[in-house]
Amino acid sequence: MTEPKGQTKKTRKEPEEEALEPSAEVGEQVNESIIETEMSNVKPLGEVLSEAEKAYSAYMEAERQVARIYRENEVQVADAYKRAEEQANLACQESIEQASKVREDTIGRALKVCEETERKAREAYAKAREEAEQANEEAVAQALKARDEMIAKAWKIREETVSQAWSIYSKIIR
């Protein structure tokens, strides 16, 4: 017969030990007291099974709690990841918007500079053209004046020459 766990094993006395005992009656009383002590320590099988079932139920409940805690932790980690991802997306979006704003501001300033430069270039062109026209008009007027003076001088010389030639001719013919 096997002994349940937790129960003490009744010690068997060797024949030599019995011979050493002073009396059989004292030995019998000791044996009875040991048996009574062991019997009082022995739990009925139903009680042991009930305790085992309770322990198993407590173990299963603890296992369910551990699984629940792991699921809750997984949800918390997933939520933390989502928050971190949202923060990263928000920071990225803000950076993109800021970069776009800087780009638009820079392009706007560059356009103003370009327009101002074009305006100044048109003004400089108009001024240079006006000066060139004025210089041309002055040069043409001067050239015309010089031509007219030269023509007048040449006409005068011609007149003088023709007059001299007639004067010489008239002297010759006379």
C-alpha positions as CSV (number, residue, x, y, z in Angstrom):
1,M,0.0,0.0,0.0
2,T,1.4,3.4,-1.0
3,E,1.4,6.3,1.5
4,P,-0.1,9.6,0.6
5,K,2.2,12.6,0.5
6,G,2.5,14.5,3.8
7,Q,1.7,11.4,5.9
8,T,4.4,10.0,8.0
9,K,5.6,6.6,7.5
10,K,5.1,4.2,10.4
11,T,8.5,3.0,11.5
12,R,8.9,-0.6,11.8
13,K,10.9,-1.8,14.7
14,E,13.5,-4.4,14.3
15,P,13.4,-7.5,16.4
16,E,16.5,-6.4,18.2
17,E,14.8,-3.2,19.4
18,E,11.9,-5.2,20.8
19,A,14.3,-7.2,22.8
20,L,15.7,-4.1,24.3
21,E,12.4,-2.7,25.5
22,P,11.8,-3.2,29.1
23,S,8.3,-4.5,28.9
24,A,5.8,-5.4,26.2
25,E,3.2,-3.4,27.8
26,V,5.2,-0.2,27.7
27,G,6.0,-1.0,24.0
28,E,2.4,-1.5,23.3
29,Q,1.4,1.8,24.8
30,V,4.1,3.6,22.9
31,N,3.0,1.9,19.7
32,E,-0.6,2.9,20.3
33,S,0.4,6.5,21.1
34,I,2.5,6.6,17.8
35,I,-0.4,5.2,15.8
36,E,-2.8,7.8,17.4
37,T,-0.4,10.6,16.7
38,E,0.0,9.5,13.1
39,M,-3.7,9.0,12.7
40,S,-4.4,12.5,14.1
41,N,-1.9,13.9,11.5
42,V,-3.4,12.0,8.6
43,K,-6.1,13.8,6.6
44,P,-8.9,12.0,4.9
45,L,-8.4,11.5,1.1
46,G,-11.5,13.6,0.4
47,E,-10.0,16.6,2.3
48,V,-6.7,16.2,0.5
49,L,-8.5,16.0,-2.9
50,S,-10.6,19.1,-2.0
51,E,-7.4,21.0,-1.1
52,A,-5.7,19.9,-4.3
53,E,-8.8,21.1,-6.3
54,K,-8.7,24.4,-4.5
55,A,-4.9,24.7,-5.2
56,Y,-5.5,23.8,-8.8
57,S,-8.3,26.4,-9.1
58,A,-6.1,29.1,-7.5
59,Y,-3.3,28.1,-9.9
60,M,-5.7,28.4,-12.9
61,E,-7.0,31.8,-11.6
62,A,-3.4,33.0,-11.2
63,E,-2.7,31.8,-14.8
64,R,-5.7,33.7,-16.1
65,Q,-4.7,36.8,-14.2
66,V,-1.1,36.6,-15.6
67,A,-2.6,36.2,-19.1
68,R,-4.9,39.2,-18.5
69,I,-2.0,41.3,-17.2
70,Y,0.1,40.3,-20.3
71,R,-2.8,41.3,-22.6
72,E,-3.3,44.6,-20.7
73,N,0.5,45.2,-21.0
74,E,0.4,44.4,-24.7
75,V,-2.5,46.9,-25.1
76,Q,-0.6,49.6,-23.1
77,V,2.5,49.0,-25.2
78,A,0.4,49.2,-28.4
79,D,-1.2,52.4,-27.2
80,A,2.2,53.9,-26.3
81,Y,3.5,53.0,-29.8
82,K,0.4,54.6,-31.4
83,R,1.0,57.8,-29.3
84,A,4.7,57.8,-30.2
85,E,3.8,57.3,-33.9
86,E,1.2,60.1,-33.7
87,Q,3.7,62.4,-32.1
88,A,6.3,61.6,-34.7
89,N,3.7,62.2,-37.5
90,L,2.6,65.4,-35.9
91,A,6.3,66.6,-35.5
92,C,7.0,65.6,-39.1
93,Q,3.9,67.4,-40.4
94,E,4.8,70.6,-38.4
95,S,8.3,70.4,-39.8
96,I,7.0,70.0,-43.3
97,E,4.6,72.9,-42.8
98,Q,7.4,75.1,-41.4
99,A,9.7,74.2,-44.3
100,S,6.9,75.0,-46.8
101,K,6.3,78.3,-45.0
102,V,10.0,79.2,-45.1
103,R,10.1,78.2,-48.8
104,E,7.1,80.3,-49.6
105,D,8.6,83.3,-47.7
106,T,11.9,82.9,-49.4
107,I,10.3,82.6,-52.8
108,G,8.2,85.7,-52.0
109,R,11.2,87.7,-51.0
110,A,13.1,86.5,-54.1
111,L,10.2,87.5,-56.3
112,K,10.1,90.9,-54.8
113,V,13.9,91.3,-55.4
114,C,13.4,90.0,-58.9
115,E,10.6,92.4,-59.6
116,E,12.5,95.3,-58.1
117,T,15.6,94.4,-60.2
118,E,13.5,94.1,-63.3
119,R,11.9,97.5,-62.6
120,K,15.3,99.1,-62.1
121,A,16.6,97.4,-65.2
122,R,13.6,98.7,-67.2
123,E,14.2,102.2,-65.8
124,A,17.9,101.9,-66.6
125,Y,17.0,100.7,-70.1
126,A,14.5,103.5,-70.6
127,K,17.0,106.1,-69.4
128,A,19.8,104.6,-71.6
129,R,17.5,104.6,-74.5
130,E,16.4,108.1,-73.9
131,E,20.0,109.2,-73.6
132,A,20.9,107.4,-76.7
133,E,18.0,109.0,-78.6
134,Q,19.0,112.4,-77.3
135,A,22.6,111.8,-78.2
136,N,21.5,110.5,-81.6
137,E,19.3,113.6,-82.1
138,E,22.2,115.9,-81.1
139,A,24.6,114.0,-83.3
140,V,22.2,114.1,-86.3
141,A,21.5,117.8,-85.6
142,Q,25.3,118.5,-85.4
143,A,25.9,116.5,-88.5
144,L,23.1,118.3,-90.4
145,K,24.5,121.6,-89.2
146,A,28.0,120.7,-90.2
147,R,26.7,119.5,-93.6
148,D,24.7,122.7,-94.0
149,E,27.7,124.8,-93.1
150,M,29.9,122.8,-95.5
151,I,27.3,123.1,-98.2
152,A,27.0,126.8,-97.6
153,K,30.8,127.2,-97.6
154,A,31.1,125.0,-100.7
155,W,28.4,127.1,-102.3
156,K,30.1,130.3,-101.3
157,I,33.4,128.9,-102.7
158,R,31.6,127.9,-105.9
159,E,30.0,131.3,-106.1
160,E,33.4,132.9,-105.7
161,T,35.0,130.5,-108.1
162,V,32.3,131.0,-110.7
163,S,32.5,134.8,-110.1
164,Q,36.2,134.7,-110.6
165,A,35.9,132.5,-113.6
166,W,33.4,135.0,-115.2
167,S,35.5,137.8,-114.2
168,I,38.6,136.2,-115.9
169,Y,36.5,135.2,-118.9
170,S,35.0,138.6,-119.1
171,K,38.5,140.1,-119.1
172,I,39.5,137.7,-121.7
173,I,36.6,138.4,-123.9
174,R,36.8,142.1,-123.8
